[in-house]
């Protein structure tokens, strides 16, 4: 299977409007110009809100990259994984079924609601909803309200870190079935490690860590094109009194200079710059220490040891 990148992220939130304010004022994201409605029909929007209350935000020339749906509880709704074309999507569906995974075709209405041409749905071993898609819609230029620019394109949206009840099962699914490749792992305790997986040249589009509690998303990362943009985002976060959960620092494995903050729906958001890329000649590494410098704060305390 040839997953090309992390294409979009959907969240559930009790207060999507708070995400709209946070996304634009602090992160520098742009409200979507056109929002797919519940039936998939495009609605013109001046503020990123759709008629059902969903907030959509842009990072580049795609219709949207981040959707925040109104819900009674906060959490991860779905991840969109991009394939090259509908033929590759059909082949991916067949491979998933051959591997024993239940696949459902999203249909034209569901695909339109995501702003894509074709869509398949499958759950990973922890029950996270994955949407494999092709033919994303584009509506033109991205203009950040804060002057920010983001690294996307062939590297995809950024990355997301998932907490898993069964890391072995998750790795078997993402590596053996979906075709991700491991860049490296971070062993933070005997028998406990986080695994960083790539599907393009971005060091990792997805990582899997053992969960001491319920599975779900730990954090997601957006990469900026300039270090100054990261610093200005940190200034804006401090101005708006957003909780900073890890100070500015540099990771040893992907080399990102970044900071972490708590989003309005609880998921941690990493804003970074300078992430390394990997190629076909990449050799897996094992790290025993996560940071070159910085990243001080409660978020960097490792989870309770769990068998990996």
C-alpha positions as semicolon CSV with decimal commas, in nm:
position;residue;x (nm);y (nm);z (nm)
1;X;0,000;0,000;0,000
2;X;0,128;0,344;-0,087
3;X;0,003;0,601;0,165
4;X;0,129;0,940;0,049
5;X;0,074;1,144;0,363
6;X;-0,144;1,257;0,651
7;X;-0,400;1,461;0,460
8;X;-0,640;1,594;0,723
9;X;-0,746;1,558;1,086
10;X;-1,097;1,568;1,229
11;X;-1,163;1,642;1,595
12;X;-1,468;1,630;1,821
13;X;-1,502;1,934;2,045
14;X;-1,756;2,069;2,290
15;X;-1,670;2,423;2,177
16;X;-1,566;2,443;1,810
17;X;-1,581;2,824;1,820
18;X;-1,301;2,826;2,077
19;X;-1,095;2,626;1,826
20;X;-1,171;2,885;1,558
21;X;-1,035;3,162;1,778
22;X;-0,733;2,955;1,886
23;X;-0,659;2,835;1,534
24;X;-0,663;3,178;1,376
25;X;-0,536;3,409;1,654
26;X;-0,269;3,182;1,799
27;X;-0,175;2,927;1,533
28;X;-0,216;3,152;1,231
29;X;-0,450;2,916;1,044
30;X;-0,696;3,054;0,792
31;X;-1,073;2,998;0,820
32;X;-1,194;2,785;0,529
33;X;-1,353;2,982;0,247
34;X;-1,577;2,692;0,142
35;X;-1,712;2,439;0,391
36;X;-1,875;2,109;0,295
37;X;-2,217;2,092;0,458
38;X;-2,370;1,779;0,614
39;X;-2,483;1,661;0,268
40;X;-2,148;1,742;0,107
41;X;-2,267;2,054;-0,075
42;X;-2,015;2,338;-0,053
43;X;-2,122;2,636;0,153
44;X;-1,956;2,975;0,126
45;X;-1,813;3,074;0,462
46;X;-1,649;3,392;0,576
47;X;-1,535;3,254;0,908
48;X;-1,475;2,881;0,859
49;X;-1,809;2,774;1,008
50;X;-2,043;2,533;0,832
51;X;-2,419;2,523;0,887
52;X;-2,387;2,225;1,123
53;X;-2,145;2,412;1,349
54;X;-1,831;2,241;1,222
55;X;-1,525;2,466;1,204
56;X;-1,273;2,408;0,924
57;X;-0,927;2,559;0,900
58;X;-0,675;2,589;0,615
59;X;-0,296;2,554;0,618
60;X;-0,239;2,574;0,243
61;X;-0,427;2,578;-0,088
62;X;-0,646;2,279;-0,001
63;X;-1,010;2,332;0,089
64;X;-0,928;2,254;0,453
65;X;-0,686;2,051;0,662
66;X;-0,838;2,058;1,012
67;X;-1,207;2,007;1,095
68;X;-1,354;2,053;1,443
69;X;-1,701;1,899;1,480
70;X;-1,943;1,989;1,761
71;X;-1,982;1,701;2,006
72;X;-2,069;1,620;2,366
73;X;-1,710;1,513;2,438
74;X;-1,368;1,611;2,309
75;X;-1,152;1,367;2,116
76;X;-1,016;1,245;1,786
77;X;-1,286;1,196;1,522
78;X;-1,084;1,067;1,225
79;X;-0,756;1,082;1,035
80;X;-0,740;1,126;0,658
81;X;-0,463;0,929;0,483
82;X;-0,397;1,023;0,124
83;X;-0,339;0,793;-0,173
84;X;-0,232;0,886;-0,524
85;X;-0,558;0,822;-0,710
86;X;-0,886;0,623;-0,702
87;X;-0,718;0,314;-0,848
88;X;-0,466;0,313;-0,561
89;X;-0,756;0,360;-0,320
90;X;-0,941;0,057;-0,456
91;X;-0,624;-0,151;-0,432
92;X;-0,578;-0,035;-0,072
93;X;-0,932;-0,142;0,012
94;X;-0,870;-0,489;-0,131
95;X;-0,544;-0,521;0,065
96;X;-0,718;-0,424;0,389
97;X;-0,995;-0,678;0,334
98;X;-0,742;-0,949;0,247
99;X;-0,571;-0,873;0,579
100;X;-0,899;-0,922;0,765
101;X;-0,999;-0,559;0,824
102;X;-1,356;-0,442;0,766
103;X;-1,365;-0,164;0,507
104;X;-1,662;0,054;0,415
105;X;-1,689;0,274;0,109
106;X;-1,771;0,627;0,206
107;X;-1,987;0,695;-0,098
108;X;-2,023;1,018;-0,295
109;X;-2,193;1,214;-0,017
110;X;-1,939;1,116;0,249
111;X;-1,650;1,194;0,013
112;X;-1,799;1,535;-0,068
113;X;-1,839;1,608;0,302
114;X;-1,461;1,564;0,335
115;X;-1,379;1,759;0,021
116;X;-1,230;1,460;-0,162
117;X;-1,313;1,260;-0,472
118;X;-1,322;0,912;-0,317
119;X;-1,314;0,772;0,036
120;X;-1,279;0,444;0,226
121;X;-1,322;0,398;0,602
122;X;-1,147;0,152;0,833
123;X;-1,068;0,138;1,205
124;X;-0,720;0,074;1,341
125;X;-0,673;-0,183;1,624
126;X;-0,752;0,081;1,888
127;X;-1,074;0,188;1,717
128;X;-0,941;0,512;1,566
129;X;-1,133;0,592;1,249
130;X;-0,909;0,617;0,943
131;X;-1,030;0,760;0,615
132;X;-0,826;0,664;0,310
133;X;-0,892;0,913;0,034
134;X;-0,791;1,039;-0,310
135;X;-0,841;1,357;-0,513
136;X;-0,850;1,633;-0,248
137;X;-1,023;1,956;-0,346
138;X;-0,829;2,281;-0,366
139;X;-0,962;2,635;-0,361
140;X;-0,649;2,844;-0,397
141;X;-0,421;3,068;-0,202
142;X;-0,363;3,040;0,171
143;X;-0,339;3,372;0,358
144;X;-0,262;3,345;0,727
145;X;-0,421;3,607;0,954
146;X;-0,091;3,604;1,148
147;X;0,152;3,594;0,856
148;X;0,241;3,228;0,915
149;X;0,343;2,971;0,654
150;X;0,329;2,594;0,694
151;X;0,527;2,302;0,550
152;X;0,277;2,075;0,374
153;X;0,278;1,968;0,006
154;X;0,430;1,624;-0,051
155;X;0,508;1,599;0,323
156;X;0,142;1,610;0,419
157;X;-0,029;1,801;0,699
158;X;0,223;1,732;0,976
159;X;0,214;1,447;1,224
160;X;-0,005;1,293;1,492
161;X;0,090;1,076;1,791
162;X;-0,150;0,801;1,895
163;X;-0,166;0,629;2,232
164;X;-0,227;0,256;2,190
165;X;-0,348;-0,020;2,422
166;X;-0,161;-0,276;2,211
167;X;0,146;-0,131;2,041
168;X;0,235;-0,461;1,873
169;X;-0,108;-0,480;1,709
170;X;-0,088;-0,115;1,604
171;X;0,258;-0,162;1,452
172;X;0,144;-0,472;1,265
173;X;-0,144;-0,271;1,120
174;X;0,043;0,047;1,027
175;X;0,367;-0,119;0,911
176;X;0,256;-0,449;0,761
177;X;-0,086;-0,353;0,624
178;X;-0,078;0,023;0,554
179;X;0,287;0,022;0,450
180;X;0,430;0,286;0,685
181;X;0,801;0,252;0,760
182;X;0,966;0,302;1,098
183;X;1,212;0,591;1,122
184;X;1,319;0,523;1,479
185;X;1,196;0,451;1,827
186;X;1,238;0,621;2,162
187;X;1,281;0,377;2,453
188;X;1,185;0,567;2,767
189;X;1,174;0,266;3,003
190;X;1,255;-0,105;2,992
191;X;0,994;-0,268;2,770
192;X;0,830;0,064;2,680
193;X;0,894;0,262;2,362
194;X;0,735;0,505;2,121
195;X;0,761;0,425;1,750
196;X;0,791;0,695;1,482
197;X;0,656;0,601;1,139
198;X;0,695;0,767;0,799
199;X;0,511;0,733;0,470
200;X;0,693;1,009;0,279
201;X;1,005;1,215;0,340
202;X;0,871;1,371;0,660
203;X;1,056;1,204;0,949
204;X;0,723;1,083;1,086
205;X;0,363;1,141;0,993
206;X;0,242;0,916;1,273
207;X;0,383;0,782;1,599
208;X;0,251;0,512;1,831
209;X;0,314;0,513;2,207
210;X;0,188;0,271;2,473
211;X;-0,113;0,403;2,660
212;X;-0,142;0,381;3,040
213;X;-0,513;0,457;2,996
214;X;-0,759;0,501;2,713
215;X;-0,629;0,512;2,355
216;X;-0,656;0,827;2,146
217;X;-0,451;1,117;2,016
218;X;-0,173;1,255;2,235
219;X;-0,072;1,547;2,015
220;X;-0,053;1,670;1,660
221;X;0,221;1,879;1,500
222;X;0,211;2,161;1,247
223;X;0,544;2,263;1,094
224;X;0,618;2,625;1,001
225;X;0,856;2,741;0,731
226;X;1,055;2,978;0,954
227;X;1,180;2,963;1,311
228;X;1,062;3,320;1,364
229;X;0,707;3,207;1,285
230;X;0,731;2,953;1,567
231;X;0,855;3,220;1,806
232;X;0,574;3,455;1,709
233;X;0,320;3,176;1,760
234;X;0,465;3,123;2,108
235;X;0,431;3,496;2,176
236;X;0,067;3,486;2,062
237;X;-0,003;3,182;2,281
238;X;0,142;3,357;2,584
239;X;-0,054;3,673;2,499
240;X;-0,378;3,472;2,498
241;X;-0,276;3,279;2,812
242;X;-0,284;2,943;2,635
243;X;-0,133;2,675;2,862
244;X;0,223;2,598;2,742
245;X;0,279;2,231;2,821
246;X;0,638;2,208;2,693
247;X;0,873;2,500;2,644
248;X;1,070;2,569;2,327
249;X;1,316;2,289;2,257
250;X;1,469;2,060;1,995
251;X;1,394;1,689;1,956
252;X;1,687;1,456;1,898
253;X;1,524;1,229;1,645
254;X;1,339;1,455;1,400
255;X;1,539;1,770;1,489
256;X;1,223;1,982;1,518
257;X;1,254;2,303;1,718
258;X;0,913;2,336;1,874
259;X;0,687;2,409;2,167
260;X;0,364;2,244;2,283
261;X;0,039;2,397;2,400
262;X;-0,302;2,271;2,506
263;X;-0,575;2,321;2,249
264;X;-0,934;2,413;2,347
265;X;-1,040;2,048;2,303
266;X;-0,756;1,912;2,517
267;X;-0,537;1,758;2,247
268;X;-0,183;1,893;2,262
269;X;-0,063;2,096;1,963
270;X;0,306;2,111;1,872
271;X;0,423;2,402;1,658
272;X;0,763;2,331;1,506
273;X;1,028;2,419;1,250
274;X;1,327;2,251;1,089
275;X;1,215;1,887;1,091
276;X;1,453;1,648;0,919
277;X;1,351;1,442;0,618
278;X;1,423;1,077;0,543
279;X;1,497;0,889;0,220
280;X;1,519;0,535;0,090
281;X;1,863;0,500;0,248
282;X;1,735;0,585;0,597
283;X;1,853;0,355;0,877
284;X;1,638;0,302;1,187
285;X;1,773;0,439;1,515
286;X;1,687;0,382;1,878
287;X;1,698;0,683;2,110
288;X;1,723;0,673;2,487
289;X;1,679;1,048;2,535
290;X;1,418;1,257;2,362
291;X;1,553;1,611;2,347
292;X;1,873;1,795;2,262
293;X;1,763;2,090;2,473
294;X;1,448;2,249;2,611
295;X;1,095;2,108;2,603
296;X;1,056;2,156;2,976
297;X;0,708;2,102;3,114
298;X;0,455;1,842;3,222
299;X;0,392;1,711;2,870
300;X;0,742;1,568;2,845
301;X;0,698;1,334;3,140
302;X;0,693;0,987;2,981
303;X;0,379;0,775;3,013
304;X;0,375;0,492;3,262
305;X;0,580;0,200;3,139
306;X;0,380;-0,048;2,934
307;X;0,495;-0,343;2,728
308;X;0,566;-0,249;2,370
